[in-house]
Amino acid sequence: MGQISMEISPPNGSLLSGNQQANIAKCSQDTALRDIDDLLGKKILAKEAAGGRSTSYVLAGTAA
């Protein structure tokens, strides 16, 4: 699995998108989304309500 870095503050606060994760980890967007899916399954990240192109993720337990 690539790096997931929540210590780098994304421009929109604590929200992380697949594209931002791909840029942080210097990997493809597909790889970033696989990593995010793995962390969703482990209940480390939670998906925000907005979907589609606006899908973003937060640390589990911090979702608004």
C-alpha positions as a printed NumPy array, in Angstrom:
array([[  0.   ,   0.   ,   0.   ],
       [  1.152,   3.536,  -0.729],
       [  1.395,   6.366,   1.743],
       [ -1.722,   7.978,   3.157],
       [ -0.807,  11.295,   4.698],
       [ -3.379,  13.186,   6.723],
       [ -0.613,  15.288,   8.295],
       [ -0.406,  17.297,   5.073],
       [ -3.422,  19.542,   5.322],
       [ -5.419,  19.46 ,   2.071],
       [ -6.671,  22.828,   0.786],
       [-10.21 ,  22.078,   2.029],
       [ -9.233,  21.29 ,   5.641],
       [ -9.252,  17.67 ,   6.756],
       [-10.984,  16.309,   3.637],
       [ -8.961,  14.126,   1.297],
       [ -9.866,  13.246,  -2.292],
       [ -8.521,  10.438,  -4.438],
       [ -6.764,  12.951,  -6.661],
       [ -5.116,  14.657,  -3.684],
       [ -3.983,  11.289,  -2.34 ],
       [ -2.494,  10.4  ,  -5.735],
       [ -0.508,  13.652,  -5.674],
       [  0.659,  13.138,  -2.073],
       [  1.705,   9.511,  -2.621],
       [  3.044,  10.182,  -6.14 ],
       [  1.023,   7.296,  -7.568],
       [ -1.78 ,   6.828, -10.074],
       [ -5.313,   7.797,  -9.119],
       [ -6.326,   4.123,  -9.441],
       [ -3.669,   3.11 ,  -6.899],
       [ -4.703,   5.944,  -4.574],
       [ -8.339,   4.811,  -4.718],
       [ -7.339,   1.188,  -3.999],
       [ -5.39 ,   2.415,  -0.961],
       [ -8.36 ,   4.515,   0.17 ],
       [-10.735,   1.55 ,  -0.311],
       [ -8.426,  -0.563,   1.861],
       [ -8.503,   2.08 ,   4.61 ],
       [-12.296,   2.378,   4.311],
       [-12.541,  -1.373,   4.857],
       [-10.331,  -1.114,   7.927],
       [-12.535,   1.731,   9.253],
       [ -9.574,   4.154,   9.289],
       [-11.168,   6.514,   6.761],
       [-14.838,   7.395,   6.275],
       [-16.492,   8.616,   3.074],
       [-18.187,  12.019,   3.184],
       [-21.819,  12.32 ,   2.041],
       [-21.098,  14.025,  -1.305],
       [-20.404,  11.494,  -4.044],
       [-19.345,  11.332,  -7.656],
       [-16.577,  13.741,  -8.577],
       [-16.987,  15.393,  -5.17 ],
       [-16.212,  12.252,  -3.153],
       [-13.886,  12.984,  -0.26 ],
       [-12.706,  11.125,   2.807],
       [-11.952,  11.978,   6.433],
       [-10.378,  10.123,   9.319],
       [-13.018,   7.813,  10.806],
       [-14.796,   9.404,  13.74 ],
       [-14.292,  12.939,  12.427],
       [-17.006,  12.939,   9.734],
       [-19.367,  15.893,   9.975]])
